[in-house]
Amino acid sequence: MTSPTQRGTQLAEALAALRQRVSAAAEAAGRDPAQIELLPVTKFFPASDVALLAARGCRSFGEARDQEARAKIAELAGRLPAEVSWQMIGRLQRNKARSVAGWADAVHSVDGLRLADALDRAAAEALDAGDRGAPLRVYVQLSLDGDTARGGIDAGDTDAVDAVCDRVGAATTLRLAGLMAVPPRGADPDAAFARLAEVHRRVRDRHPEAVGLSAGMSGDLEVAVKHGSTCLRVGTALLGQRPLTSPSVVTPVTSSSHLPDSPAGSRNRSPGPPLFREGSSQ
């Protein structure tokens, strides 16, 4: 069983390696690495890992389940620096909006008007109750291949994308942070992120404040940085393979662990570059 000291060493080495990868990717793209957030995805990992990473300078953490996030936040109450924040990166149901608005600094998975409205109401209640001190930052999630069953607005449906961005941008208790997307299964990440960057440029013409681009994970972060990512959601390369049963059981991670993470309007479609490699079944 890994001791806290050993686990701390593992995480420190992996974090250093990740920071080097981000710096190298930023340099290759002619970008400032300070403008790129490295967001540890701590879902399924114990609260102790969050504490260890916070002690090594991490100040925001991504969670995918409301119940798990709330449990970790309660467990770590008073043990983290005051500036530590939490971000919701998983798919979100409207009935969880009130709970999430009470703890999340940002939500990366808003893909519909009703969810945007639910978060607007929930954030207003949280602000009135003193449970949060600032508007909720929102990334509008896109589907780059049109398979909206997996989450996200069809990136080619410009009316639907604009409708949700406009609704979030007009809300007084929400702030449009930008866009989020994951490359489709089997897709070429370079083509996928190029498509995302194209849509992002169009959205920024309409909403200049939406500068954020939540894109890139353990296996494709260099490509995401090349195409303008401002937030890298990294799990496996930092924390190791996710536990299968218990958050207390963690596969050791080394600095060489670079495996990828597991994975409204009318229809006015805009063309984009091909997303799939030759021979792909998608």
C-alpha positions as CSV (number, residue, x, y, z in Angstrom):
1,M,0.0,0.0,0.0
2,T,1.4,3.4,-0.9
3,S,2.2,5.6,2.0
4,P,1.2,9.3,2.1
5,T,4.9,10.2,1.6
6,Q,5.3,7.9,-1.4
7,R,2.0,9.2,-2.9
8,G,3.2,12.8,-2.4
9,T,6.4,12.0,-4.2
10,Q,4.5,10.4,-7.1
11,L,2.2,13.3,-7.5
12,A,5.1,15.9,-7.3
13,E,7.0,14.1,-10.0
14,A,4.0,13.7,-12.3
15,L,3.0,17.4,-11.7
16,A,6.5,18.5,-12.6
17,A,6.4,16.5,-15.8
18,L,3.1,17.8,-16.8
19,R,4.1,21.4,-16.2
20,Q,7.2,20.7,-18.4
21,R,4.9,19.4,-21.1
22,V,2.6,22.4,-21.0
23,S,5.6,24.8,-21.1
24,A,7.0,23.0,-24.1
25,A,3.7,22.9,-25.9
26,A,3.2,26.6,-25.2
27,E,6.7,27.5,-26.4
28,A,6.1,25.5,-29.6
29,A,2.8,27.4,-30.2
30,G,4.3,30.8,-29.4
31,R,2.1,31.1,-26.3
32,D,2.6,32.1,-22.7
33,P,2.2,29.0,-20.5
34,A,0.9,31.3,-17.7
35,Q,-2.2,31.7,-19.7
36,I,-3.0,28.0,-19.7
37,E,-4.7,26.5,-16.7
38,L,-3.7,22.9,-15.7
39,L,-6.9,21.5,-14.0
40,P,-6.3,18.3,-12.1
41,V,-9.3,15.9,-12.6
42,T,-9.6,14.3,-9.2
43,K,-12.9,12.4,-9.7
44,F,-12.7,8.9,-8.1
45,F,-9.5,9.8,-6.3
46,P,-9.4,10.5,-2.5
47,A,-9.5,13.9,-0.9
48,S,-6.0,13.2,0.3
49,D,-4.7,13.6,-3.3
50,V,-6.4,17.0,-3.5
51,A,-4.6,18.0,-0.3
52,L,-1.3,16.8,-1.6
53,L,-1.7,18.6,-4.9
54,A,-2.9,21.8,-3.2
55,A,0.3,21.7,-1.1
56,R,2.2,21.6,-4.4
57,G,0.6,24.7,-5.8
58,C,-2.6,23.5,-7.5
59,R,-5.5,25.8,-6.9
60,S,-8.4,24.4,-8.7
61,F,-9.8,20.9,-9.1
62,G,-12.2,19.2,-11.5
63,E,-14.9,16.9,-10.4
64,A,-17.6,15.1,-12.4
65,R,-20.1,14.1,-9.8
66,D,-21.9,16.5,-7.5
67,Q,-22.1,14.1,-4.5
68,E,-18.5,13.1,-4.7
69,A,-17.4,16.8,-5.0
70,R,-19.5,17.8,-2.0
71,A,-18.1,15.0,0.1
72,K,-14.5,16.0,-0.7
73,I,-15.1,19.7,0.0
74,A,-16.6,18.8,3.4
75,E,-13.7,16.4,4.2
76,L,-11.2,19.1,3.3
77,A,-12.9,22.0,5.0
78,G,-10.3,24.2,6.7
79,R,-7.4,22.2,5.3
80,L,-6.9,23.9,1.9
81,P,-5.7,27.4,1.0
82,A,-8.6,29.9,0.9
83,E,-8.1,30.5,-2.9
84,V,-8.7,26.8,-3.8
85,S,-11.7,26.4,-6.1
86,W,-13.7,23.5,-7.7
87,Q,-15.0,23.1,-11.2
88,M,-17.8,20.8,-12.4
89,I,-16.5,19.0,-15.6
90,G,-19.1,16.2,-15.9
91,R,-22.5,16.1,-17.5
92,L,-25.0,18.0,-15.4
93,Q,-28.7,17.4,-14.8
94,R,-31.0,20.4,-14.1
95,N,-32.0,18.9,-10.8
96,K,-28.4,19.2,-9.6
97,A,-28.0,22.9,-10.6
98,R,-28.8,24.2,-7.1
99,S,-26.3,22.0,-5.4
100,V,-23.5,22.6,-7.9
101,A,-24.1,26.4,-7.8
102,G,-23.2,26.2,-4.1
103,W,-19.7,24.8,-4.6
104,A,-18.5,25.2,-8.2
105,D,-16.5,28.1,-9.5
106,A,-17.2,26.9,-13.1
107,V,-19.3,24.4,-15.0
108,H,-17.8,23.0,-18.2
109,S,-20.8,21.1,-19.5
110,V,-23.7,23.5,-20.3
111,D,-25.3,22.4,-23.5
112,G,-28.9,23.7,-23.4
113,L,-31.1,26.6,-22.6
114,R,-33.0,24.9,-19.8
115,L,-29.8,24.0,-18.1
116,A,-28.5,27.5,-18.5
117,D,-31.7,28.9,-17.0
118,A,-31.5,26.4,-14.1
119,L,-28.0,27.4,-13.3
120,D,-28.9,31.1,-13.5
121,R,-31.7,30.7,-11.0
122,A,-29.5,28.5,-8.8
123,A,-26.5,30.9,-8.9
124,A,-28.8,33.8,-8.0
125,E,-30.1,31.8,-4.9
126,A,-26.5,30.9,-3.9
127,L,-25.4,34.6,-4.2
128,D,-28.3,35.8,-2.2
129,A,-27.6,33.1,0.5
130,G,-24.0,34.0,0.6
131,D,-22.9,30.5,-0.6
132,R,-20.9,32.1,-3.4
133,G,-19.3,35.4,-3.9
134,A,-19.2,35.8,-7.7
135,P,-21.2,34.8,-10.8
136,L,-20.8,31.2,-11.9
137,R,-18.4,30.8,-14.8
138,V,-19.9,28.7,-17.7
139,Y,-18.3,26.9,-20.6
140,V,-20.7,26.0,-23.3
141,Q,-20.1,22.4,-24.4
142,L,-20.0,21.5,-28.0
143,S,-20.3,18.2,-29.8
144,L,-17.8,18.2,-32.7
145,D,-19.4,15.3,-34.6
146,G,-23.0,16.1,-34.0
147,D,-23.5,13.1,-31.6
148,T,-25.4,15.2,-29.0
149,A,-26.3,12.0,-27.0
150,R,-22.8,12.1,-25.6
151,G,-23.3,15.7,-24.5
152,G,-22.8,19.0,-26.1
153,I,-24.5,21.2,-28.7
154,D,-23.9,20.3,-32.3
155,A,-21.0,22.5,-33.3
156,G,-22.4,22.9,-36.8
157,D,-25.8,24.2,-35.5
158,T,-24.8,27.9,-35.3
159,D,-28.3,29.0,-34.1
160,A,-28.3,26.6,-31.2
161,V,-24.7,27.5,-30.2
162,D,-25.5,31.2,-30.4
163,A,-28.8,30.8,-28.4
164,V,-27.1,29.2,-25.4
165,C,-24.1,31.5,-25.5
166,D,-26.5,34.5,-25.7
167,R,-28.6,33.2,-22.8
168,V,-25.5,32.7,-20.6
169,G,-24.0,36.0,-21.7
170,A,-27.2,37.9,-20.8
171,A,-27.6,36.2,-17.4
172,T,-26.5,38.5,-14.4
173,T,-25.5,35.6,-12.2
174,L,-23.5,33.6,-14.9
175,R,-20.4,34.6,-16.8
176,L,-19.7,33.1,-20.3
177,A,-16.2,31.7,-19.8
178,G,-15.9,30.1,-23.3
179,L,-16.4,26.8,-25.0
180,M,-15.6,23.2,-24.1
181,A,-15.3,20.1,-26.2
182,V,-13.8,16.6,-26.3
183,P,-12.6,15.1,-29.6
184,P,-15.0,12.4,-30.9
185,R,-14.0,8.8,-30.5
186,G,-11.6,7.8,-33.2
187,A,-11.2,11.4,-34.4
188,D,-7.9,13.1,-35.2
189,P,-7.4,15.5,-32.3
190,D,-5.6,18.0,-34.6
191,A,-8.7,18.2,-36.9
192,A,-11.1,18.2,-33.9
193,F,-9.4,21.0,-32.0
194,A,-9.0,23.0,-35.3
195,R,-12.7,22.8,-35.7
196,L,-13.3,23.8,-32.1
197,A,-10.9,26.8,-32.5
198,E,-12.9,27.9,-35.6
199,V,-16.2,27.9,-33.7
200,H,-14.5,29.6,-30.8
201,R,-13.3,32.5,-33.1
202,R,-16.9,32.9,-34.4
203,V,-18.4,32.9,-30.8
204,R,-15.8,35.5,-29.7
205,D,-16.8,37.8,-32.5
206,R,-20.2,37.8,-30.9
207,H,-19.1,37.5,-27.2
208,P,-15.6,39.0,-26.8
209,E,-15.6,38.0,-23.2
210,A,-15.7,34.3,-24.0
211,V,-11.9,33.9,-24.1
212,G,-11.8,30.5,-22.4
213,L,-11.3,27.2,-24.3
214,S,-11.6,24.1,-22.2
215,A,-9.9,21.5,-24.3
216,G,-7.2,18.8,-24.0
217,M,-6.6,15.9,-21.7
218,S,-3.6,13.7,-20.8
219,G,-3.0,12.2,-24.2
220,D,-3.7,15.2,-26.5
221,L,-2.8,18.3,-24.5
222,E,0.0,19.4,-26.8
223,V,-2.4,19.5,-29.8
224,A,-5.0,21.4,-27.7
225,V,-2.5,24.0,-26.7
226,K,-1.5,24.4,-30.4
227,H,-5.2,25.3,-31.1
228,G,-5.6,27.8,-28.2
229,S,-6.7,25.8,-25.2
230,T,-6.7,27.8,-22.0
231,C,-7.7,25.0,-19.7
232,L,-6.3,21.4,-19.8
233,R,-8.4,18.8,-17.9
234,V,-5.8,16.3,-16.8
235,G,-6.4,13.1,-14.8
236,T,-4.4,10.0,-15.8
237,A,-1.1,11.7,-16.5
238,L,-1.2,13.3,-13.1
239,L,-3.0,10.9,-10.8
240,G,-2.6,7.5,-12.5
241,Q,-5.3,5.1,-13.7
242,R,-8.6,5.7,-12.0
243,P,-9.5,3.3,-9.2
244,L,-12.1,0.6,-10.3
245,T,-13.8,0.2,-7.0
246,S,-12.6,2.4,-4.1
247,P,-11.2,6.0,-4.1
248,S,-8.7,4.8,-1.5
249,V,-7.0,2.4,-4.0
250,V,-4.8,4.3,-6.5
251,T,-2.6,3.0,-9.2
252,P,0.9,4.5,-8.8
253,V,1.8,7.2,-11.3
254,T,5.2,8.2,-12.6
255,S,6.5,11.1,-14.5
256,S,6.2,9.1,-17.7
257,S,2.5,8.4,-17.3
258,H,1.0,10.1,-20.3
259,L,-2.0,7.9,-21.1
260,P,-5.2,9.6,-22.3
261,D,-8.1,10.1,-20.0
262,S,-11.1,7.8,-20.5
263,P,-13.2,9.1,-22.1
264,A,-32.3,25.4,-29.0
265,G,-32.3,26.8,-32.4
266,S,-32.8,26.0,-36.1
267,R,-30.4,23.9,-38.1
268,N,-28.1,26.3,-39.9
269,R,-25.0,24.1,-40.3
270,S,-21.6,25.5,-41.0
271,P,-19.0,23.3,-42.7
272,G,-15.8,22.4,-40.9
273,P,-12.7,20.4,-41.7
274,P,-12.9,16.6,-41.6
275,L,-12.7,15.2,-38.1
276,F,-11.9,11.5,-38.6
277,R,-8.8,9.7,-39.7
278,E,-9.1,7.6,-42.9
279,G,-10.7,4.3,-42.1
280,S,-12.6,5.5,-39.1
281,S,-16.0,4.0,-38.6
282,Q,-17.4,7.2,-37.1
